[in-house]
Amino acid sequence: MAEPIPVEPLTAEAFASFGAVIEADHARSHLINEGLCRRYHALAVADCDGDVILSIFRATAWPRPIRISMLERHPLGSQAIVPMERHAWLAVVAERPEPAACRAFLARGDQGLQIARGVWHHPLLALAPVHDFLVIDRAGPGENLEERSFTEGAERVIAPI
């Protein structure tokens, strides 16, 4: 089996080639509502052919060790994933659908991300027993899901965190 996938902290710089990190960035904020609310403005922009929809995904923790045996992508739209609870979670992305290309990011409970259109990624990886996420993606005609399973024995394991 290949070396475990090292887990990197989720930062805007490290994730830039895959999409955007969604977090409260003071530089992109201003006060509203008579100064009683801070708006963190336009942290990501949905990119899709079709309707932009909001869904809640209720995820359960993946069994340990976490094995990565497939990737998926959405060619017709971006997909934003924002935790609704402050639990850490994982994102696995890749430039191509191959085990050696996988990168794993540990997101804090106050960080979401937007996976750019067409970027290969693993389905949602919750670490908490139950974790709700707000997901912003597309609905509409056309096939917006491609999946690639790795050949048998080529799976990768996430390094312990």
KEZALO-943184 format. One record per residue (C-alpha): residue number from 1; residue in one letter; x, y, z. Coordinates in Angstrom, 1 decimal, decimal comma, padded with zeros to 4 digits. Layout:
<vexnus>
+-----+------+--------+--------+--------+
| pos | code |      x |      y |      z |
+-----+------+--------+--------+--------+
| NUM |    A |      X |      Y |      Z |
...
+-----+------+--------+--------+--------+
</vexnus>
This chain:
<vexnus>
+-----+------+--------+--------+--------+
| pos | code |      x |      y |      z |
+-----+------+--------+--------+--------+
|   1 |    M |  000,0 |  000,0 |  000,0 |
|   2 |    A |  001,2 |  003,5 | -000,8 |
|   3 |    E |  002,4 |  006,0 |  001,8 |
|   4 |    P | -000,4 |  007,6 |  003,9 |
|   5 |    I | -001,7 |  010,9 |  002,6 |
|   6 |    P | -000,3 |  013,6 |  004,9 |
|   7 |    V | -002,9 |  016,0 |  006,4 |
|   8 |    E | -002,2 |  019,7 |  005,8 |
|   9 |    P | -004,0 |  022,6 |  007,6 |
|  10 |    L | -006,6 |  024,2 |  005,3 |
|  11 |    T | -005,3 |  027,6 |  004,2 |
|  12 |    A | -006,3 |  029,8 |  001,3 |
|  13 |    E | -002,8 |  029,6 | -000,2 |
|  14 |    A | -002,5 |  025,8 |  000,0 |
|  15 |    F | -006,1 |  025,2 | -001,4 |
|  16 |    A | -006,0 |  027,9 | -004,1 |
|  17 |    S | -005,5 |  025,6 | -007,1 |
|  18 |    F | -008,6 |  023,6 | -006,0 |
|  19 |    G | -011,0 |  026,4 | -005,1 |
|  20 |    A | -011,6 |  028,9 | -002,2 |
|  21 |    V | -011,5 |  028,7 |  001,6 |
|  22 |    I | -014,6 |  030,2 |  003,1 |
|  23 |    E | -013,8 |  031,7 |  006,5 |
|  24 |    A | -014,4 |  035,0 |  008,4 |
|  25 |    D | -011,7 |  037,2 |  006,8 |
|  26 |    H | -011,7 |  040,6 |  008,6 |
|  27 |    A | -010,1 |  042,2 |  005,5 |
|  28 |    R | -013,3 |  041,3 |  003,5 |
|  29 |    S | -015,8 |  042,5 |  006,1 |
|  30 |    H | -017,7 |  045,6 |  007,1 |
|  31 |    L | -020,3 |  046,5 |  009,7 |
|  32 |    I | -024,0 |  046,5 |  008,9 |
|  33 |    N | -027,3 |  046,7 |  010,8 |
|  34 |    E | -026,4 |  049,9 |  012,7 |
|  35 |    G | -023,0 |  048,4 |  013,6 |
|  36 |    L | -024,4 |  045,4 |  015,3 |
|  37 |    C | -023,4 |  042,8 |  012,7 |
|  38 |    R | -020,2 |  042,2 |  010,7 |
|  39 |    R | -020,7 |  041,0 |  007,1 |
|  40 |    Y | -017,9 |  038,9 |  005,6 |
|  41 |    H | -018,7 |  039,7 |  002,0 |
|  42 |    A | -018,4 |  037,6 | -001,1 |
|  43 |    L | -016,2 |  034,9 |  000,3 |
|  44 |    A | -016,9 |  032,7 | -002,7 |
|  45 |    V | -018,9 |  032,9 | -005,9 |
|  46 |    A | -021,0 |  030,0 | -007,1 |
|  47 |    D | -020,0 |  028,9 | -010,7 |
|  48 |    C | -022,5 |  026,7 | -012,3 |
|  49 |    D | -024,7 |  025,9 | -015,3 |
|  50 |    G | -028,2 |  025,6 | -013,9 |
|  51 |    D | -029,8 |  026,7 | -010,6 |
|  52 |    V | -027,8 |  027,4 | -007,5 |
|  53 |    I | -029,3 |  025,3 | -004,6 |
|  54 |    L | -028,7 |  025,1 | -000,9 |
|  55 |    S | -028,8 |  021,7 |  000,8 |
|  56 |    I | -028,0 |  020,3 |  004,3 |
|  57 |    F | -025,8 |  017,2 |  004,3 |
|  58 |    R | -025,8 |  015,2 |  007,6 |
|  59 |    A | -022,6 |  013,3 |  007,6 |
|  60 |    T | -021,4 |  010,6 |  009,9 |
|  61 |    A | -017,7 |  009,9 |  010,8 |
|  62 |    W | -015,8 |  007,7 |  008,4 |
|  63 |    P | -014,3 |  004,5 |  010,0 |
|  64 |    R | -010,6 |  004,8 |  010,9 |
|  65 |    P | -008,2 |  004,5 |  009,2 |
|  66 |    I | -009,9 |  006,6 |  006,5 |
|  67 |    R | -009,3 |  004,9 |  003,2 |
|  68 |    I | -009,5 |  006,8 | -000,1 |
|  69 |    S | -010,5 |  004,5 | -002,9 |
|  70 |    M | -012,3 |  006,8 | -005,3 |
|  71 |    L | -012,7 |  010,5 | -006,3 |
|  72 |    E | -015,5 |  012,4 | -007,9 |
|  73 |    R | -015,9 |  015,8 | -009,6 |
|  74 |    H | -018,7 |  018,0 | -010,8 |
|  75 |    P | -018,1 |  019,4 | -014,3 |
|  76 |    L | -021,1 |  021,6 | -014,4 |
|  77 |    G | -020,7 |  023,6 | -011,2 |
|  78 |    S | -018,7 |  024,4 | -008,1 |
|  79 |    Q | -019,6 |  023,0 | -004,8 |
|  80 |    A | -019,3 |  024,9 | -001,5 |
|  81 |    I | -019,3 |  023,0 |  001,8 |
|  82 |    V | -019,7 |  025,0 |  005,0 |
|  83 |    P | -019,9 |  023,3 |  008,4 |
|  84 |    M | -022,9 |  024,2 |  010,5 |
|  85 |    E | -021,2 |  022,9 |  013,7 |
|  86 |    R | -017,7 |  023,7 |  015,0 |
|  87 |    H | -016,2 |  020,3 |  014,4 |
|  88 |    A | -013,0 |  019,7 |  012,4 |
|  89 |    W | -013,4 |  017,9 |  009,2 |
|  90 |    L | -011,3 |  016,7 |  006,2 |
|  91 |    A | -011,2 |  017,5 |  002,5 |
|  92 |    V | -009,4 |  015,4 |  000,0 |
|  93 |    V | -008,7 |  016,9 | -003,4 |
|  94 |    A | -006,6 |  016,0 | -006,4 |
|  95 |    E | -005,4 |  017,5 | -009,7 |
|  96 |    R | -006,2 |  014,2 | -011,4 |
|  97 |    P | -008,1 |  011,1 | -010,4 |
|  98 |    E | -005,1 |  009,1 | -009,2 |
|  99 |    P | -004,1 |  007,9 | -005,7 |
| 100 |    A | -000,7 |  009,6 | -005,9 |
| 101 |    A | -002,3 |  013,0 | -006,6 |
| 102 |    C | -004,5 |  013,1 | -003,5 |
| 103 |    R | -004,0 |  015,9 | -000,9 |
| 104 |    A | -005,8 |  016,0 |  002,4 |
| 105 |    F | -006,7 |  019,2 |  004,3 |
| 106 |    L | -007,8 |  019,5 |  007,8 |
| 107 |    A | -010,5 |  022,2 |  008,1 |
| 108 |    R | -011,3 |  023,8 |  011,4 |
| 109 |    G | -014,9 |  023,9 |  012,4 |
| 110 |    D | -015,1 |  027,5 |  011,4 |
| 111 |    Q | -013,8 |  026,9 |  007,9 |
| 112 |    G | -015,7 |  025,9 |  004,8 |
| 113 |    L | -014,5 |  025,6 |  001,2 |
| 114 |    Q | -015,7 |  025,9 | -002,3 |
| 115 |    I | -014,4 |  023,2 | -004,6 |
| 116 |    A | -014,0 |  024,7 | -008,1 |
| 117 |    R | -015,9 |  023,3 | -011,0 |
| 118 |    G | -014,3 |  020,1 | -012,3 |
| 119 |    V | -011,9 |  019,6 | -009,4 |
| 120 |    W | -011,5 |  015,9 | -008,3 |
| 121 |    H | -012,3 |  015,4 | -004,6 |
| 122 |    H | -013,4 |  012,7 | -002,2 |
| 123 |    P | -017,0 |  012,8 | -000,8 |
| 124 |    L | -017,5 |  014,7 |  002,4 |
| 125 |    L | -015,3 |  013,4 |  005,3 |
| 126 |    A | -016,8 |  014,1 |  008,7 |
| 127 |    L | -014,7 |  013,4 |  011,8 |
| 128 |    A | -017,4 |  014,0 |  014,4 |
| 129 |    P | -020,0 |  011,2 |  015,0 |
| 130 |    V | -022,6 |  013,4 |  013,3 |
| 131 |    H | -021,9 |  016,7 |  011,5 |
| 132 |    D | -024,2 |  018,9 |  009,5 |
| 133 |    F | -023,0 |  020,9 |  006,5 |
| 134 |    L | -024,6 |  023,5 |  004,3 |
| 135 |    V | -023,8 |  022,6 |  000,7 |
| 136 |    I | -024,2 |  025,1 | -002,1 |
| 137 |    D | -024,1 |  023,5 | -005,6 |
| 138 |    R | -026,2 |  023,2 | -008,7 |
| 139 |    A | -029,4 |  021,5 | -009,9 |
| 140 |    G | -030,4 |  021,2 | -013,5 |
| 141 |    P | -030,2 |  019,1 | -016,6 |
| 142 |    G | -027,0 |  017,4 | -017,5 |
| 143 |    E | -024,7 |  014,9 | -015,8 |
| 144 |    N | -022,9 |  016,8 | -013,0 |
| 145 |    L | -021,2 |  013,8 | -011,3 |
| 146 |    E | -018,2 |  011,9 | -012,5 |
| 147 |    E | -016,7 |  009,2 | -010,3 |
| 148 |    R | -013,4 |  007,3 | -010,6 |
| 149 |    S | -012,7 |  004,3 | -008,5 |
| 150 |    F | -009,0 |  003,4 | -008,0 |
| 151 |    T | -007,8 |  000,0 | -009,1 |
| 152 |    E | -008,0 | -002,7 | -006,4 |
| 153 |    G | -005,1 | -002,4 | -003,9 |
| 154 |    A | -004,3 |  001,2 | -005,0 |
| 155 |    E | -006,3 |  002,9 | -002,2 |
| 156 |    R | -004,6 |  005,4 |  000,1 |
| 157 |    V | -005,0 |  005,9 |  003,8 |
| 158 |    I | -005,2 |  009,3 |  005,5 |
| 159 |    A | -002,3 |  009,8 |  007,9 |
| 160 |    P | -003,4 |  009,8 |  011,5 |
| 161 |    I | -004,5 |  013,3 |  012,8 |
+-----+------+--------+--------+--------+
</vexnus>
